[in-house]
């Protein structure tokens, strides 16, 4: 019979620092109650962590006795997020600032590991990692979370799904509050916008909020990515009212009325300055 210690060592030798209760039960040949007790013992010893019910992470053995090093022993989420989402039966994509970094904007700070889901899921922290889940309406998610619109991050643990350039831009435009605001979005557009395929960008944009698409189009044009901006211009005709570039700043805020620039061809009021 395989012991839990042997099972953990075998998983690590395969480059898989995770497992589920369902996977372990038949291999260990134990009862669910006895196995639960063994898992709890390993968690107390600092060898396992339990981020979600029935799913376990294997902590790195180095510096196990050093409490200050404990947070460094949790594997990077790219090595286990795919397995966790499959365990929970939820499709996903890594996006926002984490995807921005994946696509080459290496100086972009990603304070959280950001994931788009078609289901409401609570954020959580484990070790030094903060996982932030952002909801996308299931019908729209199903339309855009296509394999040909995703990128893949491969490791010994398997394949992790990351938003492609076009979805990354659209996700950031839709959730700019989570990308360091409008100014952060502008920096992302400046650096990554030229890599987007115009036709793919336009096709995916049909499944996003119109005002977010117009903000992205304006910023693409402002940053000199004319082909990508032109691909989004037809969405302006679908708008019924003009929107604020930054809806968090309204004329009620002090100083907001100092900027009177308008972008009529994008149906936007430019209420914050954007640098080139």
N, C-alpha and C positions, 0 to 999 in steps of 0.2 A: 504493500500500500504506500502511495506517495504521501509524504508529510507536507504540511503547509510550507515549511522552510524550503524543502526541496522544490516544491511547486513555484515558489517565489523566485528562487535562483534560476529555475528553468525559464521562466518568463523573461527575466533580465537577460539571459544568454541569447534569447531570440530578439532582443531589442524592444520588447514590449513591457513597459513599466506600468502595466494596468491589467485588470481582469474583472470579470463580473462573477457574482455568486453562482449564476447558472453555469458558467464555464467551469468553475472550480469544483462544484459539487460532485459530478461524476468521476472526475480525476482523483479526487481525494477520498472518495468512497466513505464519506461520513454522513451523519444525519444533519439536517439543517440547523438544529439547535446546537449540536456540538461544534459545527463549523462556525456558527455565529459567535460562539464563545472564543474560538481560536482567533477569529478575525479581531475581536475586541482586544484580546491579549496583545496581538501584534500592533494594533493602533496605539495602545498604551506604551508599548516598547519603542514607539517611534519608527516602526518599519513600514506601516501602512497608513494611508489617509483615505477618508471616505467622503468624497465631495457630493455624491448623490446615493440614494438608497440602492444597495445592491451592486455598487460600482466602487472599485478600490484602486488606488494608486500606490505603486511601490516606491518608497522614498529611497533616495540615494544613501548608501550605507556610510559614506565618508562623514567624519565629524559628527557622528550620531549623538555623542555625549555632549556636544557643544550646543547649548540652547540658542545661542546667537546665530548659529549656522543652520538651524532647523528650517528656516524659511527658504534657504537656498537648495534644499534637498528635494523639493517638489519638482518633478519634470516639467519642462516647458509645455504649455497646453497644445502646441502644434503636434506633440507626440501622442496625445490621447483624446483630443476633442472629437475626432471622428468616431472613435470607439464609444465615447460617452453619448454622443448623439444617436448612434445606432442602438445603444443600450436603451435609450429613452424613446426610440422610434420617431425621431424628429429629423427632418432634413435641415440643412444649414448651409451657410457660407461665411467664412471669415471676411470681414469687410471693414469699412471706415479706416481709421488710422493704421490699424494693423495691416490691412491690405495695401494702403498707401506705401508703407515701409517695404512690404513684399515686392512692390512694383518699382522699387529703386529710390524712393525718396528717403534715403537712409538717415538724414538729419531730422526727420519728422519724429517727434516724441510721441509714443503711443502709451499713455498712462494705463490703459486697460486693454485686455484682449477682447476685441469687439466682434460680435457674431450676429448675423441677421437670421431670424427664425420666423416661421409662419405660425408661431404659438407664443403665448405669453409665458415667459420663464423668468424666475427671479435671478438677479445677479448674485454672485458669491465670490468670496475671496478664499484662496488656499495658498499657504506659503506667501511668497512675494507676488503672486499673480492675482489680479482682479479680473474676473470674467464678467463682461457686460453684454447682455442680450438685448437686441433691438427687434421689435416686432414689425413684420410686414404682412399686410393682409394676405391670407392664404391664396386667393385666386391670382393676385399679382405675383406673389412669390413663385407659384408654380409656373407662371409664364416666363419668368426671367431666370430662374435658377436652372438653366440648361447647361449641359456639359460643355457645349461649344462656347458658352459665354463665361465659363469659369476657368480659372487657372488651377494647377495642381502643385502641391508641395509634397514631394516624395521623401520618405525616410524608411528606416528599417521597420518602423511601426506601421507603415502603410501609406495611404494617400490622403491628404487633407485638402478640402475644397476651399479655394480662395476666390473672391470676386475678381473677374477680369477687369481690365482697365475701364471699360464702359460702365459696368455695374458699380465699380468703385467710385467713379465720378458721380453717378446718379445717386448712389446711397449717401455720399458725402453732401451732395446738394440738398437732399431730402432731410438729412439729419445733421445739418451744419452745426447745431448746438453741441454735437459730440465730436466736432473736428476743429476745436478752438475758434468757433464762430465764423462769421463771414470772412474775416481777414485770413483765418486759417484755410477756409475753403478756397479763397483767391490764390493763396500760395500753392495749394494742391493742384488747382486748375492750371496755373502757370507752368508747373513742372511736368505734370502728367497729361495735360489735355491734348497735346500734339500727338500722343501715342494712340489715341482712340480712333477706331475705324468709324467714319461718319455714318455709314449706313447701319451698322450695328448699334451705334449710339442712338440713332433715331428710332430704330425698331424697339429697343428696350425702353426708351423714354415714354412710349405710349402707355406704359404700365405704372407711371409715376405721376405724382401730383403736378398739374400743369404749371403752377407758380414756381415749383422747384426746378422744373425743366427750363423755364424762362430765365431764372436766376443763373442757372448753369450756362445757358446760351449767351447771356450778357457777359459773364465772366470769361467765357471762351473767346468771345470777340474782343474783349478788353485786353486779354493776354496775347492776342495775335494769332489765335488758332482759328482762322477764318473758315476752313473747310468743315471743321466740327461744329462751329457756330451756325453756319448756313444749314447744316443738316437738321438743326433744332428750330429754325425759323418758322416752319409751318405750324408749330404749336402755338404761336402767338395768335393766329386767327381763331383759335378755339377759346381764347380768354374773353371773358365778358367784362372784367374790371381790372384796373391796374393794381399791382401789388407793390409793397415796399421791398426793396432789396433786403433790408434787415427788418423783419416784422417785430423784432424785440424793441426797436426804437421807434416811437410814435411821436407825432407833433406835441404830445403832452409832456414829453421829456425835455428837460432844459437843454437848449442848444440844438435840438433836432431840426428846427426850422431854419437853421443857418445854411443848410445845403438844399438848394432848390433845383438841382439837376434832374432832368427826366430822360428816360430812354423809351420814347414812344414806340419804337419799332420792336421793343421787347415788352411793352406794357408794364413798365416798372418805374417806380419813383426811387431815385438813387439818394437815399437818406443817410448814407455813410460814405466817406471817401474811400476809394480803393486805389492803392498804389499800383504802378505798372511792374 
